[in-house]
Amino acid sequence: IGLIVPEIRGNETVPEVVTTSGYALLHFFSDAAYNLTGFNIFYSINSCPNNCSGHGKCTTSISVPSQVYCDCDKYWKGEACDIPYCKANCGSPDHGYCDLTGEKLCEYHISSNTWLVPETKGAIVQGGYGHTSVYDEITKSIYVHGGYKALPGNKYGLVDDLYKYEVNTKTWTILKESGFARYLHSAVLINGAMLIFGGNTHNDTSLSNGAKCFSADFLAYDIACDEWKILPKPNLHRDVNRFGHSAVVINGVTDISHTILIFWYSF
């Protein structure tokens, strides 16, 4: 990766360089034909990106102790807490205010037949619809992927976000994105992997009348490694592209082999 800093910006700080391989080689070169005063360079190991931009604190993950993440302050989001939820705070106080009610979590108690809104910690996540979620017994966490959400500039669209909600601590964490935005897809959990199938990948506004994109994408998220992989699409005699379907796992969690049943509705 090369970073070129123009002369007119020579006194500014260059962007942060991040490596996850455990190795780094940085080479600095200036085409100025005279000696300069030098520069200062700082580095940190196993730290949060950009030190959370001054809008959060660096926190160690409970489920994966070797990983750290930014616990963003209110009204800030992103991997480095550098993205405001509302641009210019909606012109507060004269022209509006930033409403984060869409990120609230509802909890239902079966025994008492009651609903409540628990107080959560960690990252501020954005509410939406058409997403999928699975529960992992090992990490005691719910993993939520994708969906249709509000975007900046009064627009709406699909996202590839992945959130984790730790049930016991009531803590939200923003994980690595899948790179494939979609909604109305299906998700199941098998052997520590969240399997995503299909969905609608038509990324446009809710007012669009364009063609719908039925997908046959098959994705896998490894919970322990925090990694996404693309799996081979089903090799069947008929078209399996679809959205608005559901998927379930059969054969029990103790079996070596598992089967996923996928049901769909024709729109």
Secondary structure as UniProt FT lines:
FT   HELIX           7..9
FT   TURN            10..11
FT   HELIX           49..54
FT   STRAND          56..60
FT   TURN            65..66
FT   STRAND          68..72
FT   TURN            74..75
FT   STRAND          76..77
FT   TURN            79..80
FT   STRAND          83..84
FT   HELIX           87..91
FT   TURN            92..94
FT   HELIX           101..103
FT   STRAND          107..109
FT   TURN            110..113
FT   STRAND          114..116
FT   STRAND          121..122
FT   STRAND          132..136
FT   TURN            137..140
FT   STRAND          141..145
FT   STRAND          148..151
FT   TURN            152..154
FT   STRAND          155..158
FT   STRAND          162..166
FT   TURN            167..170
FT   STRAND          171..174
FT   STRAND          186..190
FT   TURN            191..192
FT   STRAND          193..197
FT   TURN            206..207
FT   STRAND          214..215
FT   STRAND          218..222
FT   TURN            223..226
FT   STRAND          227..230
FT   STRAND          246..250
FT   TURN            253..254
FT   STRAND          259..263
//
